[in-house]
Amino acid sequence: MRAFRAIPIALVLALAAAPAAHADAFKPSKGDQVKLGKRAAQDIRTKEKVLPSNDERVRVLRKVASRLLAVADDGKDPWEYSFDVINNKEVNAFALPGGPVFFFTGLLDRLSTEDQLAGVLAHELTHVRKEHWAYQYADEQKRSLGLNLLLIFTKANNNVGNLASIANEVFFSLKFSRKHETQADELGMDLMVKAGFNPEGIKEVFQILSRVSGGGKPPEFLSSHPDDKNRIKKMDERIKAMNKTFPAQKALPWAKVGE
């Protein structure tokens, strides 16, 4: 085994600062995020009961998504979006890095307007567009290395290494920070308003999810989010601060009258 000599403290500090001078050496690139997301999405489509593209819920989901993407300023970003529905009673929705978005029928069936749907979609699209998973992954990698600056240096030019080594489970084990969730709330609301939806929709979604939790453990969609009551309050304050008249919400075709 090859022995390493002690590294002078000045060199250690220089090595620690080296990755910061360039792109984060531990953060997957945008291109890598697309590859990872597509791989995981295909695995999900193989294992889960994904509804066919002619299903009404899939068609509406994709129509609403198209409205949001039409006003999203993605510039030259390589994101490859896809929108699917999983036939499962779980009350959840999630986005994979790079663009794939999945809704569970357990959540869709509880929504009553396109504006509510747009609110959840805009929130998830913000996670993709702001690379929240990639930043969270980078932070986890740095924490796992601790103070081993030599390893940081040896990985500095390798980015995330072999993409195949990143298991699909990593996408679901990492939880977004509250900072990322707050950004997804705020920028997601701005995106849905820009697309012509009523922001009351997303506030109503969290009221629905709060009732679902019944004061107990919240649905997965809320698990890493700020307190739902404070969150709803902040959304209400943002809506009032916009000082706008918004279009009436449009009912979803499967919504039950009176709910």
N, C-alpha and C positions, 0 to 999 in steps of 0.2 A: 504493500500500500504506500502510495506516495505521501510524504509528509509535507504540510504547508507551514511556512514560517509565519511568525506573528506579523500582522499588518500594522504599520505605524498609524497612530490615531489620525494624523492629517490625511493620510491616504484613505482611511476608513470613511472619514467625513466626505471626502471627494467622491468616493464610490457611491455613498448614500445619496448624494445630490445628483449624480450622473443621470439616473432615469428621469428625474424631474426636469432636466434640461431639454428632454425630448418628449415624445408621446409616452404615456404611461406604459412601462414595459410589461406590466401585468394585466393591462386591460385589452381584451380581445378587440381587434380592429372591426370596423363596420362590416368589411367583407367577411371576416370570420364569424361575426354575429349572424349574418345572413345564412352562412353555411350551417352553423350550429342549429339555428332555428328551423331551417328546412328539414334537417335530419330528424330533429325531435318531433316536428309536426307529422312527418311521414310515419314515425313510430306510433304516434297517438292515433292516427287514422287507421293503422293496422290493428291496434289493440282495442280501441273504443268503438262504440256504436255511433258512428258519425252519420248524420242525416244526409240524404241525397240532395243534390243541388236544386232539384225541382220542388223540394219541400217548401211550403209557404214561409216558414220561419227562417229558412236559409236565404230565400229570395229577399225578404224584407231586411234581414240583417245586412246583406250585401248592398242593398239599395241605400240604406242609411249610411253605411260605411263609405260609399262612393261620394255622397254629399259632403262628408267630412274631409275626405282626401282631396276633393276638388278645391278646397280652400286652404289646405295645409301647405305650408312653405317648406318643402323638403329639399329644395335646391338640387344638388347633385348627389344626395344620399342614395345609397344602393338598395334601400329597403324593398323587400319583395313581400307585399301584403297578401294575406289570404284570410278568409273568414269562414269558419265552420261551426256547426252546432253538434254537440254531443248529446245523445239521448240518455240523460241521466238526471235523477231528481235532485242532485246536489245543487245548492244555490251558489253558483260560482261563475266566474269568467276570468280569463287570463290571456296574457300576450306573451309569446316567446320572443327572444331576441331576434332582430332582423325583420319581423313583420307578421308571422302567423298569429291569428287571434282565434280563440275558441270560447264559445258560450255553452253553458249547460242548459238543457230545457228546464231544469229546476228553477233557474233564474228567469229565463225568457218568459215562462208561463206566468210569472208573478208580475211582469211589467204590463202596463196598460196603454202606454203611448210611445210613439216613435221618439219623442223627446227624451223619455226615460232611457230608452235604448241608446240613443245618441250620446247621452251623458256617460253611460258606462263605456261605450266604445271610445269616446274621446279621451277618457281617463286612461284606458289601456293603450291607445295609440301614443299618448304622451310618454308612457313608459318606454315604448319602442324608440320614438323619435329623440328622446333625451338620453338614450342608452343607459337607463337605470340599472338593468341587470349587469351590464358590462362593468360599470363602476363598482357595483356591489361585489361582483366577483373579484375584481382587482383588490378591493379592500380586504376581502377574506383571505386572499393569497398572501398579502403583506402581513396580516395578523398571524397567519399560520407559520410564517417564517420568523416572526419575532425579531430578535436582534441579530440574526445571522446575516450580516451584511455581505459576507462573502458569497452566499447563495444569491443574494439580490444582484450582485455584480455579475455572477456567471450567467444569470438569466436575463440580464438587461438587454441583450441583443437577440434573445430568442422569442420575444413576445410571449404568447401563451403556450409555446411549444407545440406538441402534437395535438391537433383538435380532437382526434379520436380518443384522447385520454380524458376528455371532459364528458362525463357520463350525463345522460339525459336527466337523471335524478337531481343533478346540480341546479337545474332550472327551477325546481320546485322546493328544494331545501333552503335556498337563499331567500330571505325576506327583505323586501325593500325597506329602506330607512324611512323614518317619519318625514324627513326632509324631502325625499323623493315622492312620498305619497302626497304631501302637501302641494308639491309642484304639479303632480298629475291632476290633483283637484283643481287648482287654479288655472293652469294652462289648458286643461281639458274643458273647463267651463268656457274659457275664451274661444276655444276652437268651435264648440257647438254653437255659440252665439254667432260667430262669424259665418257659420254655415246656415244660419237662419232658424235654429231650433230655440225653444224656450228653455232657459236655464233652470226653471222650476223643476224640470224633469229630473235632473241629477239630484237635486235636493230631495225630491220625493223617493228616489231610489234608496237613499240612505235611511229615510224614514221607514221604508218597507223592510230593509235589512235589519234595522233596529228592532222592529216588531218580530221579525223571524227569530232573532237571537233571544227575545223574551227576557233580557236581563242576564242571560247565562253566557256561555261561550258563543262569541259571534261567528257568523258564517266565515268560511275561508277567505272570502273576498274582503272581509273586514279585519282579518286577524292581525295584520301588522299595521293597521291604520290608526290614526289618532282617534281619541275618544269620539264615538259617533255623535253624541249630543253637542259637543263643542264644534265638531265638524259641520253639522247641520246649521248651527248658529253662524259660523263663519261664512258658509255658503249664502245664507239668507242676507247677511250684511253685504257681501259682494254684489249680490243681485240688486239690492236697493241702491248701492253706490253707483251702479251703472246708469241709473235714472233713465231707463228706456222702457218703451212699450214693446212687449214681445208678442209674437204671433201666438194664437191659441194652439194648444197642444193637439196633435193628431193621433186619434185612437189606433191602436194596433188591430189588425183584422181578427186576431184570436182573443182579444180582450173581452172579458165577461162584463156585461152591463151591470153598473152599480158597484163595481169593485175598483 
